């Protein structure tokens, strides 16, 4: 059973942006008492402060949206402090038109020391 508030998403396990050979965790929300099927892991993700932005359209140009978000993080005296994740609003199923994709990019942040 899933929680209607959250959606499936991926966490990127590489620290730097990569176009290929990407290591991810595919995540789906489950109720608190789910047990993992063979080969799967159930875990809780830590909360915190995140910088986020919505990207609409094809993932072919999502790198530009990441660049804008990282620029915002730096200009506002934050620094990234964890793995980026992408939430696929409306699900991850294929769409007829890439323009209909909506992806929320979330990057955990902390205030820079001395700020």
C-alpha distance (Angstrom), angle and dihedral (degrees) to the residues before:
residue distance angle dihedral
X1 . . .
X2 3.80 . .
X3 3.76 132.6 .
X4 3.82 109.9 -114.2
X5 3.81 92.0 -145.2
X6 3.79 94.5 65.7
X7 3.77 133.9 51.0
X8 3.77 136.3 -155.0
X9 3.78 115.9 -78.6
X10 3.77 145.1 163.7
X11 3.79 129.9 -121.3
X12 3.78 116.2 -148.6
X13 3.79 111.4 -133.6
X14 3.81 94.6 -168.0
X15 3.80 112.9 89.8
X16 3.83 93.9 -146.0
X17 3.79 130.0 50.9
X18 3.80 112.6 -91.9
X19 3.81 131.6 -177.8
X20 3.83 95.3 -154.8
X21 3.81 141.1 10.5
X22 3.79 87.6 45.5
X23 3.79 120.7 175.2
X24 3.80 114.1 -148.0
X25 3.77 143.5 164.1
X26 3.79 113.9 -135.6
X27 3.79 108.3 -144.8
X28 3.77 133.1 -167.1
X29 3.79 126.7 179.2
X30 3.80 116.5 -109.8
X31 3.77 134.2 177.2
X32 3.79 116.7 -90.2
X33 3.80 95.2 -103.0
X34 3.83 100.4 50.9
X35 3.77 119.4 128.1
X36 3.77 121.0 -145.9
X37 3.78 122.4 -106.6
X38 3.78 116.6 -127.5
X39 3.81 109.9 -62.9
X40 3.81 94.5 13.2
X41 3.78 130.2 103.4
X42 3.80 128.2 -147.1
X43 3.79 113.5 -152.1
X44 3.78 141.3 156.7
X45 3.79 119.1 -117.8
X46 3.76 118.1 -135.7
X47 3.79 117.1 -115.6
X48 3.75 125.4 -139.1
X49 3.78 142.3 122.7
X50 3.79 116.6 -32.7
X51 3.77 135.4 -176.5
X52 3.79 108.1 -143.2
X53 3.77 140.3 179.5
X54 3.80 135.9 -179.9
X55 3.79 118.7 -120.8
X56 3.79 116.2 -163.2
X57 3.76 120.7 -163.2
X58 3.76 137.9 15.8
X59 3.78 121.1 -0.8
X60 3.80 87.3 -131.6
X61 3.81 89.5 89.9
X62 3.82 99.3 31.0
X63 3.82 88.9 110.6
X64 3.83 88.2 73.7
X65 3.80 90.7 54.4
X66 3.80 90.8 50.2
X67 3.81 88.9 50.6
X68 3.80 91.3 52.5
X69 3.82 91.7 48.5
X70 3.82 93.4 49.0
X71 3.81 89.2 48.3
X72 3.82 89.7 52.3
X73 3.83 90.7 48.6
X74 3.82 91.5 53.3
X75 3.81 95.7 43.0
X76 3.80 91.1 51.4
X77 3.83 95.0 52.6
X78 3.81 97.2 -105.5
X79 3.77 130.8 123.9
X80 3.80 128.8 -155.0
X81 3.81 112.6 -104.0
X82 3.78 106.2 177.7
X83 3.77 148.0 8.4
X84 3.81 121.5 -41.4
X85 3.76 118.1 -123.7
X86 3.78 135.0 -165.4
X87 3.79 121.7 -146.0
X88 3.78 113.6 -157.8
X89 3.78 103.6 -144.6
X90 3.76 108.5 -150.0
X91 3.80 92.0 22.0
X92 3.76 135.8 -77.4
X93 3.79 97.9 -87.8
X94 3.82 116.9 124.1
X95 3.79 117.7 -90.5
X96 3.77 130.6 -151.0
X97 3.77 90.9 -124.5
X98 3.83 125.9 34.4
X99 3.80 89.0 -148.5
X100 3.82 87.7 73.3
X101 3.82 94.7 62.2
X102 3.80 115.6 109.6
X103 3.80 116.6 -170.3
X104 3.79 125.3 -179.2
X105 3.80 111.1 -150.9
X106 3.81 113.9 -155.1
X107 3.79 125.3 -171.6
X108 3.82 120.6 -177.9
X109 3.81 110.0 -126.6
X110 3.79 141.8 -177.3
X111 3.78 131.0 -164.3
X112 3.79 113.2 -94.2
X113 3.80 113.7 -104.2
X114 3.79 112.1 -89.3
X115 3.81 93.4 19.4
